[in-house]
């Protein structure tokens, strides 16, 4: 199965957190390692992956090493990144999150 691209909302949040060459590295990481390869995740389209990808981005705090760590955790159990990011109890909580002041 081909890699699942980032949604426009995921890209906006990624752009707010990462700049320069790190931006593309972060995007590639989310596309190749946080997509259709997540265990037991069935919403395998750009919008369906937003909740998990937003959680990984939030946990990264704009640092590639932290993004890699969050993605590694999601690959084992994506629910753990949802809990850590505060997105576990409300399926729409991720939509209100935006880096730097939560103003989407």
C-alpha positions in Angstrom: 0.0 0.0 0.0 1.4 3.5 -0.8 2.2 5.9 1.9 -0.6 8.1 3.2 0.1 11.8 2.6 -0.4 14.4 5.3 -3.7 16.3 5.4 -3.6 20.0 4.9 -4.4 20.5 8.6 -1.5 18.2 9.6 0.8 20.1 7.3 -0.2 23.4 8.8 0.7 22.2 12.3 3.9 20.6 11.1 4.9 23.9 9.4 4.2 25.8 12.7 6.6 23.4 14.6 9.4 22.7 12.1 11.4 24.9 9.8 14.1 24.4 7.2 15.3 20.9 6.4 13.8 19.5 9.6 10.3 20.3 8.2 10.7 17.8 5.3 12.3 15.2 7.6 9.4 15.5 10.0 6.9 15.2 7.2 8.7 12.1 5.8 8.7 10.6 9.3 4.9 11.0 9.7 4.2 9.8 6.2 6.4 6.7 6.2 6.2 5.6 9.9 2.9 7.0 11.2 0.4 5.9 8.6 -1.0 2.6 7.3 1.6 0.7 9.4 0.0 1.6 12.7 -1.3 -1.5 14.5 -5.1 -1.8 14.6 -5.8 1.7 13.2 -8.5 1.5 10.5 -9.0 5.2 9.4 -6.1 4.9 6.9 -6.5 8.2 5.0 -5.0 11.7 5.6 -7.9 12.9 7.7 -8.3 9.6 9.5 -4.7 9.8 10.7 -4.9 13.4 11.9 -5.7 12.5 15.6 -2.5 10.3 15.9 -0.3 12.6 13.8 -1.4 15.7 15.7 -0.7 13.9 19.0 2.8 13.0 17.8 3.4 16.6 16.6 2.2 18.0 19.9 4.4 15.7 21.9 7.4 16.6 19.7 7.5 20.3 20.9 9.1 21.0 17.5 12.0 18.6 18.1 12.8 15.8 15.7 14.1 13.5 18.3 10.9 13.8 20.3 8.8 13.4 17.1 10.7 10.2 16.4 10.1 9.0 20.0 6.3 9.7 19.7 6.1 7.9 16.4 7.9 4.9 17.9 5.4 4.8 20.7 2.5 5.1 18.2 3.9 2.1 16.3 3.6 0.0 19.4 0.3 1.4 20.7 -1.1 4.6 19.2 -3.4 5.0 22.2 -0.4 5.9 24.4 0.4 9.0 22.3 -3.3 10.0 22.4 -3.3 9.8 26.2 0.1 11.7 26.5 -1.2 14.5 24.2 -4.5 14.8 26.0 -6.5 13.6 23.0 -7.7 10.2 24.4 -11.1 11.1 25.9 -12.5 13.3 23.2 -12.3 12.3 19.6 -12.3 15.9 18.5 -9.9 17.3 21.1 -7.0 17.2 18.5 -8.9 19.6 16.2 -8.6 22.4 18.8 -4.9 22.0 19.2 -2.5 24.3 17.2 1.1 25.0 18.2 1.8 28.4 19.8 -1.4 29.4 21.6 -3.8 26.8 20.2 -5.2 29.3 17.7 -6.0 27.2 14.6 
